[in-house]
């Protein structure tokens, strides 16, 4: 990023330096840093175009920026979060900033209309891979693990063989900011993991990799062969399609299903917060709202006076 571009604010703060702050001080992942920089870029471009200073922003300006830069309702929360982090960064440098982003809150969005999936739909998805083949066994294990633990796509890809403790029936997961948590494993997913571990070496073709689910190619400057985000995405999408699920089904839908079904069976929010690796309980409550929304729709559909 060059000085004088819209990526440099009126006080001379270069976003390339800000990216180091996000990585080294806050410990954010590369994907999270990417969206932070993207939204701060949009904000600074808006300021540059309208000849505004960051500390001059009003709520009306922010709303206008969201509309003018085509930020969707789904992305609004991320935009405001990125703005809040950037303001905190400037405040730490004793620069003029604003507390506006601290008090602005985007309306919490429930997952999309088709985001609640029944246990029967999930079982239909899990039955799709042909487990007599190597890749079918891998796919079934991935789908089962995503649903039985509720881990994220990124967390699944980072799993190492050593993170699986079969005797103790637990899995060690590293979430956002590399925060570690332990998640229990049920007997069904353990059986699939054991079957996969027995054949995993066939996928490596004589090479070494610590990854539980190695990708086809080595990453640049690494021997890990970690599976790509799109690799996991493609596996879920392919089997969701053959299972007859809607186009909106993704790896994150299995996380939604895990949380929703656990809550439906009586799990409390605090337990779910720990299992999902949420920092704030409010984030976990979204799944409770989703479940309640689904139950309301069922009530309206089947009640004689609905």
N, C-alpha and C positions, 0 to 999 in steps of 0.2 A: 504494500500500500504506500502510495506516495504522498508526501506532504502537499497540502493545498487541494487534495481531492475532497469530495463530499464525505469521505470516511474520516476526515480530520475535523474536529469540531472547532468552534470559535476560539477555544482556549488552547488549541494545538495538541489535543490528545489524539494520538494515532491509534487506530484500532488494532494494529499489529501488536502494540504494547499491551493493549487491553486484553488481547487474546492470551498473552502470557499470564496475565493476572487470573483469568478464568481457569487456565490450565494448572498453573503452579500454586496459586494461593487458594482458590476454591476447589481445585481438584476435579473439575468437571470433565466429562468424557468428550472425545472429539465430536460426536454427533450433537451433544448439547451445546458445545462451544460454537458449532456451526450455525445453529439456529439463533443463538444469542447475537452473534455478529451480523447475521442476516437482518434481524429486526432492528438492531441499533443502527445499521446502515440505512435502513428505510427511514428511521426517525431523523437521522442527521441529514439525509437528502431532503426531507420535508422541511427541516429548519433552514437549510441552505436556500431552498427555492423560495420560501416565504420570508427570508431575511429575519428569522427569529433566533433568540438565544434560548438555550435549554431552560434557564431559570424563569423565562417569560411565559412558558407554556401554561395554558389554562386547560380545564377539563374539556372545554369546547374545542380547543386546538387538537387535543389528543384524539377526540372522537373524529374530528375532521381528517386527521392524519390516517386513522384506521380506515376511513372510507376512501380517501384519495389514493392510498397505496394498496387498495384492494386486499386488505387483511380480512380473512374470513372469520365468521363467528367462532369457529372451532379454534382458530389460531390466535384469537384476541387475547386469551389468557397468557399465552406464551409471549406475545408482543409486550404486554404490560409487565410480565416478569422480567423480560430482557431489559426493559426501560428502568425498572426498579434496581436491578443489579448494576446497571451503568451509572445511575444516580449515586448509588452507594460508593461506587468506585471513585467518582469525582469528589464526593464528600470526603473520602479518605485522603484525597490529595489536596484538601482544603480549597477546592475549586467551588465556584458558585454552581449550585445544583438546585434541585427542587424536591420537595417531599410529596409532590403530586402523585407519583407512581406508588407511593406507600399507601395512599388512601383509596386509589382507584382499584376496583376489583371487577373483573369481567364476570358476567353471570355464569355460574357453574353450568356446564353443558353435560346433560346426561348422554350416555352413549347413544348412537343412532337407533332408529326404529327397530332394526333387525339385529341389535346387539345382544338380545337375550336369547340364548339357545337352550333348549331343554336337554336333560340328560340323555333322552332317546336320540336326539340329533347328534350329540357328541359321540355316543356309542356307534352310531352309523358312520361317522367320520373315522373313528378309530379302526373300524373293520375294513376300510378301503385298501390299505397297502397289502401287497402280496408278500407275506412274511417268509415264503419259501425261497425268496431271492435275497441277496445281500442288501440291496438298496431298499427293498420293501421292509426288511427287518429293521434297518436304520430308521426309515420313515415312521414305522409304527412306534419305535422306541422314543423318537423325538416327539411325536404327537401325544403319546401317553405321558411323557415326562412334563410337557408343557401344561397338560390338563391336570395332572395329579399334584403338581407343585405350584402352579400359577406363576412360574418364573417368566421373566421377559425374554424376548428374542436375543438381546445382547448378552443376557446372563447365561442362556443356554449355550451360545457360541463360545463363551469364555470357559466353560466347564472343562476341567482336566480329569483324566482317569483317576488321579489321586483324590479328587474331591468326592468321589463316591465311596461311602463306607457301608458295604453290604452287611457285615456282622452287626453294626450298630443301627442299621436301617435309617441312615441319614445322608443328606447331601449338603455339601458346603457351597454356598453361592456368594458371589461377590457382586453387589448391586451398584447403585449410583454412588459415585465418589469412592468406589472400591470398599464399601461398607459390607462387612461379612455377616452372614446369617446362616443358621442351620435349619434345614427343613426336613421333617420326617418323611420317610418313604413307605408306601403301603406295599403289601406283598405282591400285588399285580405288577406294579411298575418295577419292582426288584427283579421279578422273573424275566421281564423284557430286557432289563439292563444286563442281566447275567447272560442271556442269549446273545445280545449284541456284543458284549465284551469277548465272547468266545470266537466271534467271526470278524471283529473290528480290524484285525491285522490284514485281512484280505483286501480291504479298501486301500491300505497304505502301500501295497505292492513292494514290500521290503524296506520302505523308508520308515523313519521314526517321527512321531508327533505326540506331544503330551495331550492333545485335544481329545475329548471324549468322542466328539463327532468331527473328524477331520474333513476339510474341504478337499476338492480335487487338485487345487494348485497351491503352491507355496506363496505366502505373502511376501511382499518386497522386504528385503533385509531381515527375513525371519524364516526359521525352519518349522514353524508351528503348524502350518497348513490349516489355519482356523477357517471354518466355514463362513461365508459371507452373509450379510443381512439378507440379501436378495435370495441366497440359497435356501435359507429357512423359509422365507416368504413364499418361494416357489413351491416348496414341498407342501406347505399348508394349503396354498391356493389350489394346487392340482388335485389333492384328495378331497378338498371341500367341494370342488366342482363335481367330481364323480359321486359324491355323497348327496348331491342335490341341494346343497346349502347355498344361500344367496351370495352375490358377488362381493358383498362387504365383509365376508369372513376372512380374518387374518390371524396371524399368530397371537395377536393381542386379544382376539376374541376368545381364545382358550383361557387366557388369564381372566377375562370377564366371567367366563363360564365357571371356572374354578371358584372364584370369589362368590358369585351369585348362588351357586349350588351349596357351598359351605354355609352361607348365611341362611339359606332356605332350610338347611338341616339343623339349625340351632347354634352355629358358631357365633361367638360374640365379636364385636368390632375390634376390641383390643387384640384378640388372638389373630384376627385377619390382618390387622395392621402389621404385626410382627412377621407373619408368614409372607405377606406381599412386599415387605421392606419399605413401607411408606413412612416418611418422616412425620407427616401430619395426619391425625385421625380424620380430618375433614376429607382428605382424598379417599380414604377407605369408605366413608359414608356414601360416596357416589354409587357404590355397588348396592348398598342398602336401598337407595332411592330407585335404582334400576329394578331391583326385585319387587319393591312396592308398586312401581309403575306397571310392571308385568302382571302382578296380582290384581291390580285395579282393572286392567284390560280384560283379564279372564272373568272377573266378576261382572263387568258390563256385558260381556259376550254371552255368558251362560245363565245369569240370574234372570228369572222370569220377568222381573220388573226393571232389568238393566237398560 
